[in-house]
Amino acid sequence: MGAEGFYPEEAPVRKVTVDGFWIDSHPVTNAEYALFVQETGYQTVAERPVDPVDQGPPGSMVFIQPPGPVPLRDWRVWWELRPGASWRHPFGEDSSIRGRSAHPVVHVAYEDAKAYADWAGKDLPTEAEWEFAARGGLDGAPYPWGDEAEPGRANIWQGIFPWLDRSDDGHGTSPVGAFAANAYGLFDVVGNVWEWTSDYYRSGNARFDPDEVPENPRVDTPAGAAVFASRVVKGGSYLCSTGYDHRFRPAARQPEAIDNGSCHVGFRCVRRQAPNLAKNPG
């Protein structure tokens, strides 16, 4: 688990063990999330009313592609908290998911992802489970397909971030399964959308006891105040690239505020016990 030579939060490389589990073959799609909402009436964080005086209208974070080169020191140049943006309206209130039923659901905060997992009789993966699955059995390889970046193997940014994207797959999310699966049959484990895990974020060194090989490791408590807590997201997104945010790798990790949704974060689920097919054919 982990990597050396990329970003410090991924180090150190450590051996961990996980018990067997089942994991979704692809991120949860708009169609799957819509069924959950239809059956439960669930309202996501981005859709809930807020105090318009203190916090503004409901919304979520949307990527804005600049028309030309911009300084890379301030991410606010290409991100906007857009009123009306949600999983139903990924680019704002005038947009929709029509024709995007097979795309990963986005603009879901951590509790939105957990609510779906609970409804489905599943859970969100730990960081260790997610990384084990994403590697597809290639221990130590930087990418789920091997040692070389090969940008055409995943939905990532190909060009000069954040203003020039030359990728043949178009800009934004792609339908799940549009790229080849890893050796475990899992699609989109890197690129397309970042994916929530259940672990609270801590830096690389803080995750491990140097004298132990942890079994089924998980980080169940935040590093600081719970109100400002972040969970680990994994896998990178369509905004990652070899030239800027080189995080379309199984070991890559970053913090995501638990109350935050954005246009490039989704999730997939795990099941740690065999499903009772007699009760739940799905």
URVEN-V727673 format. One record per residue. RES is the residue in one letter. SS is DSSP state (helix for helix, strand for strand, loop for the rest). PSI is psi in whole degrees, -180 to 180 (none if undefined). BURIAL is 1 if it has 24 or more other C-alpha atoms within 12 Angstrom, else 0. Layout:
res | ss | psi | burial
RES | SS | PSI | BURIAL
RES | SS | PSI | BURIAL
This chain:
res | ss | psi | burial
M | loop | 140 | 1
G | loop | 179 | 1
A | loop | 155 | 1
E | loop | 149 | 0
G | loop | 5 | 0
F | loop | -87 | 0
Y | loop | 143 | 0
P | helix | -29 | 0
E | helix | -11 | 1
E | helix | -17 | 1
A | loop | 158 | 1
P | loop | 162 | 1
V | loop | 127 | 1
R | loop | 153 | 1
K | loop | 130 | 1
V | loop | 168 | 1
T | strand | 149 | 0
V | loop | 147 | 1
D | loop | 168 | 0
G | loop | 149 | 0
F | loop | 164 | 1
W | strand | 143 | 1
I | strand | 145 | 1
D | loop | 142 | 1
S | loop | -14 | 1
H | loop | 164 | 1
P | loop | 152 | 1
V | loop | 134 | 1
T | strand | 169 | 1
N | helix | -42 | 1
A | helix | -42 | 1
E | helix | -41 | 1
Y | helix | -36 | 1
A | helix | -38 | 1
L | helix | -43 | 0
F | helix | -48 | 1
V | helix | -39 | 0
Q | helix | -41 | 0
E | helix | -23 | 0
T | helix | -20 | 0
G | loop | 18 | 0
Y | loop | 142 | 0
Q | loop | 125 | 1
T | loop | 164 | 1
V | helix | -42 | 1
A | helix | -18 | 1
E | helix | -11 | 1
R | loop | 142 | 0
P | loop | 142 | 0
V | loop | 171 | 0
D | loop | 111 | 0
P | loop | -21 | 0
V | loop | -47 | 0
D | loop | -34 | 0
Q | loop | -11 | 0
G | loop | 179 | 0
P | loop | 165 | 0
P | loop | 151 | 1
G | strand | -172 | 1
S | strand | 170 | 1
M | strand | 130 | 1
V | strand | 137 | 1
F | strand | 134 | 1
I | loop | 116 | 1
Q | loop | 115 | 1
P | loop | 156 | 0
P | loop | -13 | 0
G | loop | -175 | 0
P | loop | 142 | 0
V | loop | 157 | 0
P | loop | 143 | 0
L | loop | 7 | 0
R | loop | -22 | 0
D | loop | 106 | 0
W | helix | -18 | 0
R | helix | -13 | 0
V | helix | -32 | 0
W | loop | 11 | 1
W | strand | 145 | 0
E | strand | 132 | 0
L | strand | 103 | 1
R | strand | 121 | 1
P | strand | 138 | 1
G | loop | -11 | 1
A | loop | 135 | 1
S | loop | -177 | 1
W | loop | -31 | 1
R | loop | -26 | 1
H | loop | 76 | 1
P | loop | -20 | 1
F | loop | 11 | 1
G | loop | 174 | 1
E | loop | -20 | 0
D | loop | 1 | 0
S | loop | 169 | 0
S | loop | 175 | 0
I | loop | 17 | 1
R | loop | 129 | 0
G | loop | 4 | 0
R | loop | 29 | 1
S | loop | -29 | 1
A | loop | 3 | 1
H | strand | 154 | 1
P | strand | 140 | 1
V | loop | 139 | 1
V | loop | -179 | 1
H | loop | 36 | 1
V | loop | 122 | 1
A | loop | 173 | 1
Y | helix | -46 | 1
E | helix | -27 | 1
D | helix | -41 | 1
A | helix | -42 | 1
K | helix | -37 | 1
A | helix | -42 | 1
Y | helix | -45 | 1
A | helix | -43 | 1
D | helix | -44 | 0
W | helix | -37 | 1
A | loop | 0 | 1
G | loop | 29 | 1
K | loop | -162 | 1
D | strand | 171 | 1
L | strand | 143 | 1
P | loop | 152 | 1
T | loop | 165 | 1
E | helix | -40 | 1
A | helix | -44 | 1
E | helix | -47 | 1
W | helix | -47 | 1
E | helix | -39 | 1
F | helix | -46 | 1
A | helix | -42 | 1
A | helix | -32 | 1
R | helix | -24 | 1
G | loop | 29 | 1
G | loop | -3 | 0
L | loop | 79 | 0
D | loop | 126 | 1
G | loop | -13 | 1
A | loop | 138 | 1
P | loop | -29 | 1
Y | strand | 159 | 1
P | loop | -10 | 1
W | loop | -8 | 1
G | strand | -147 | 0
D | loop | -15 | 0
E | loop | 152 | 0
A | loop | -48 | 1
E | loop | 71 | 0
P | helix | -28 | 1
G | helix | -4 | 1
R | helix | -6 | 1
A | loop | 162 | 1
N | loop | 95 | 1
I | loop | 176 | 1
W | loop | 126 | 1
Q | loop | 102 | 1
G | strand | -147 | 0
I | strand | 107 | 1
F | loop | 141 | 1
P | loop | 18 | 1
W | loop | -17 | 1
L | strand | 111 | 0
D | strand | 113 | 1
R | loop | 9 | 0
S | loop | 141 | 1
D | loop | -19 | 0
D | loop | 4 | 0
G | loop | 175 | 0
H | loop | 134 | 1
G | loop | -168 | 1
T | loop | 158 | 1
S | loop | 159 | 1
P | strand | 143 | 1
V | loop | 141 | 1
G | loop | 6 | 1
A | loop | -18 | 1
F | loop | 159 | 1
A | loop | 147 | 0
A | loop | 162 | 1
N | loop | -176 | 1
A | loop | -15 | 0
Y | loop | 4 | 0
G | loop | 22 | 0
L | loop | 132 | 1
F | loop | 149 | 1
D | loop | 36 | 1
V | loop | -19 | 1
V | loop | 150 | 1
G | loop | -177 | 1
N | loop | -82 | 1
V | loop | 144 | 1
W | strand | 154 | 1
E | strand | 133 | 1
W | strand | 142 | 1
T | strand | 170 | 1
S | strand | -9 | 1
D | strand | 136 | 1
Y | strand | 149 | 1
Y | loop | 131 | 1
R | loop | 158 | 1
S | loop | 165 | 1
G | loop | -51 | 1
N | helix | -32 | 0
A | helix | -13 | 0
R | helix | -21 | 1
F | loop | 141 | 1
D | loop | 119 | 0
P | loop | -15 | 0
D | loop | 8 | 0
E | loop | 153 | 0
V | loop | 97 | 0
P | loop | 144 | 0
E | strand | 130 | 0
N | loop | 54 | 0
P | loop | 145 | 1
R | loop | 151 | 1
V | loop | 104 | 1
D | loop | -7 | 0
T | loop | 142 | 0
P | loop | 158 | 1
A | loop | -29 | 0
G | loop | -145 | 0
A | loop | 133 | 0
A | helix | -32 | 0
V | helix | -25 | 0
F | helix | 17 | 0
A | loop | 151 | 1
S | strand | 146 | 1
R | strand | 162 | 1
V | strand | 132 | 1
V | strand | 151 | 1
K | strand | 154 | 1
G | loop | -14 | 1
G | loop | -178 | 1
S | loop | -174 | 1
Y | loop | -8 | 1
L | loop | -2 | 1
C | loop | 155 | 1
S | loop | 166 | 1
T | loop | -22 | 1
G | loop | -14 | 0
Y | loop | -78 | 0
D | loop | 87 | 1
H | loop | 63 | 1
R | loop | 19 | 1
F | loop | 64 | 1
R | loop | 149 | 1
P | loop | -34 | 1
A | loop | -18 | 1
A | loop | 147 | 1
R | strand | 151 | 1
Q | strand | 161 | 1
P | strand | 147 | 1
E | strand | 127 | 1
A | strand | 136 | 1
I | loop | -23 | 1
D | loop | 16 | 1
N | loop | 140 | 1
G | loop | 156 | 1
S | strand | 172 | 1
C | loop | 0 | 1
H | loop | 24 | 1
V | strand | 127 | 1
G | strand | -148 | 1
F | loop | 163 | 1
R | loop | 167 | 1
C | strand | 164 | 1
V | strand | 161 | 1
R | strand | 126 | 1
R | loop | -6 | 0
Q | loop | 151 | 0
A | loop | 137 | 0
P | loop | 148 | 0
N | loop | 93 | 0
L | loop | -22 | 0
A | loop | -31 | 0
K | loop | -32 | 0
N | loop | 86 | 0
P | loop | -23 | 0
G | loop | none | 0
